[in-house]
Amino acid sequence: MVTLKTQIIGTWTLLKKELLRFWRVAFQTVAAPVITGILYLLIFSHVLDSRLEVYEGVPYAAFLIPGLIMMSLLQNAFSNSSSSLIQAKVMGNIVFLLLTPLSYLQLFFAFLAASIVRGIFVGFCIYLIAITYIDLPIEHPWFLFLFALLGGGLMGAFGIIAGVWCDRFDQMAAFGNFVIMPLSMLSGVFYSIHSLPVSWQGVSQLNPFFYMIDGFRFGFFGQSDVSPYFSLGVVALFFIVLSFFTIRMLKSGFKLRN
Amino acid sequence: MKPAIVYKNVKKNYGSVKAVNGISLSIPQGEFFGLLGPNGAGKSTMINMLGGLATPSSGKIDVMGRDVQKDYQEARHSVGIVPQELVFDPFFNVREMLRFQAGYFGKGKENDKWVDEVIDRLDLRDKANTNMRALSGGMKRRALIAQALVHRPPVIVLDEPTAGVDVELRQKLWSFIKDLNKEGHTIVLTTHYLEEAEALCNSVAMLRLGKIVALDTTRNLLKKFSTKNLMLRLNFMAKKALPQSVKNFSYVESDGAFIFQLKKITDIAEITEALKKSKIEIIDMQTVDTDLENVFLKLTGAK
């Protein structure tokens, strides 16, 4: 019989399985993105640290860290749900989930939570390594927490959409290379949008990644390109819209139950 | 007692293809039921709709009195489905995978004992801590069956469970499934091995082009379509010299033998007597009973 207890156990089991899944291949899912993030940091800070000061009193290397943390967090949150779903679909073992009484909401929460955990874990590892040699203040910890949570959730939901929609690995690769990568690279990780021409500033402000990174950076330095409250609103709105869309998609059984 | 499974005028269309075309069927609890038919008959589609892997275009399906769409969570608790394809999760070992599967159904640690029992009964103990990738095809098949059983469903559906499985394992699987049936589980089976269906199933539905062409107990079907045949191998003179009294019987020639369709058992004596009178020597003689395969071929028009 279905009770609240069986539903909690069901959701927790799927979450645990998703967490174990990425942990089993932590070399690929954690170590690799952490090393990539640190390499970005080493190279860009070495080349530009003495030449650039984006925010007053903030060295460029320190300016770079929040963006790199958030970029890795977002990319890994996306990867977790999307890769899990596309693998399960291609391998055929998605039936083990679809035959269970897990509801679309349970599936959504479990995949989303696992994505957030992986994203935050990777981001936190980069943070820990970075602060061993660069001073990084934390001015507004609640902003850090909220942007990490909402950013990870937003990308986790986007990953579910991509995982459900894609039928092949090359389609998923296209999602990563042509959507996620450009949006994250052009989001102000390496620069302030005030350094861009006005027209490109406008384009950047259409990129939701920009708000996630700018707001997250505010949590560290108390400085940002746009109001952190506005960024928080934009990110929360995107999260709600994407979550709604994802839940509708899971409920309809689109590409899963036919 | 409510039926284990009820299909009420169920249809499933894929574009213009009518995979299931208005099937109504009720399977009582405790039954060992066979779903037979050639490829593309609609067997797997029926099972997929039962498990929620596909949605019916129209009609209604109940499992243990629960609608598989409106009350899907309760319905799925009542059914364990063994899929046809050898699918597996490459990240986990057998025991982990079974515990996860039980967990999805809300079963906690208290169920671990049953998981271990399923592992033992399917001879998976030596492989319980082996990654799924490293298992042989037969072992993967056992693990798939175990996965369908971990939440103790009253209804167990096996979609071609012995496809590609060696004889020894097949016997073990059937012995296990028969035990489950004796314990009160309703078993639904699709198979291409008709002798298996004949040996195991109390009743069968035969499908063709998404429709049921026969639905009855296995015994009744065999009885209804039963014909006893007499196969004779005769000396080389027979073809020309077959007496008219023998030619009056319905017969066919196949692979050098004459196969007579008998209406009554005394026909054997009449035929052999007539041949003796005509001095035609009988080299070999055999009677052949109708089996489910003959019924299946007649009803589905398969060759």
Boltz contact constraints between the chains, C-beta under 6 A:
constraints:
  - contact:
      token1: [A, 2]
      token2: [B, 73]
      max_distance: 6.0
  - contact:
      token1: [A, 2]
      token2: [B, 74]
      max_distance: 6.0
  - contact:
      token1: [A, 6]
      token2: [B, 106]
      max_distance: 6.0
  - contact:
      token1: [A, 9]
      token2: [B, 103]
      max_distance: 6.0
  - contact:
      token1: [A, 9]
      token2: [B, 106]
      max_distance: 6.0
  - contact:
      token1: [A, 9]
      token2: [B, 108]
      max_distance: 6.0
  - contact:
      token1: [A, 10]
      token2: [B, 104]
      max_distance: 6.0
  - contact:
      token1: [A, 10]
      token2: [B, 106]
      max_distance: 6.0
  - contact:
      token1: [A, 13]
      token2: [B, 100]
      max_distance: 6.0
  - contact:
      token1: [A, 13]
      token2: [B, 103]
      max_distance: 6.0
  - contact:
      token1: [A, 13]
      token2: [B, 104]
      max_distance: 6.0
  - contact:
      token1: [A, 17]
      token2: [B, 100]
      max_distance: 6.0
  - contact:
      token1: [A, 21]
      token2: [B, 91]
      max_distance: 6.0
  - contact:
      token1: [A, 24]
      token2: [B, 91]
      max_distance: 6.0
  - contact:
      token1: [A, 92]
      token2: [B, 85]
      max_distance: 6.0
  - contact:
      token1: [A, 92]
      token2: [B, 87]
      max_distance: 6.0
  - contact:
      token1: [A, 93]
      token2: [B, 87]
      max_distance: 6.0
  - contact:
      token1: [A, 93]
      token2: [B, 88]
      max_distance: 6.0
  - contact:
      token1: [A, 93]
      token2: [B, 89]
      max_distance: 6.0
  - contact:
      token1: [A, 95]
      token2: [B, 83]
      max_distance: 6.0
  - contact:
      token1: [A, 98]
      token2: [B, 53]
      max_distance: 6.0
  - contact:
      token1: [A, 99]
      token2: [B, 51]
      max_distance: 6.0
  - contact:
      token1: [A, 99]
      token2: [B, 81]
      max_distance: 6.0
  - contact:
      token1: [A, 100]
      token2: [B, 104]
      max_distance: 6.0
  - contact:
      token1: [A, 101]
      token2: [B, 73]
      max_distance: 6.0
  - contact:
      token1: [A, 101]
      token2: [B, 76]
      max_distance: 6.0
  - contact:
      token1: [A, 101]
      token2: [B, 77]
      max_distance: 6.0
  - contact:
      token1: [A, 102]
      token2: [B, 104]
      max_distance: 6.0
  - contact:
      token1: [A, 257]
      token2: [B, 55]
      max_distance: 6.0
  - contact:
      token1: [A, 258]
      token2: [B, 54]
      max_distance: 6.0
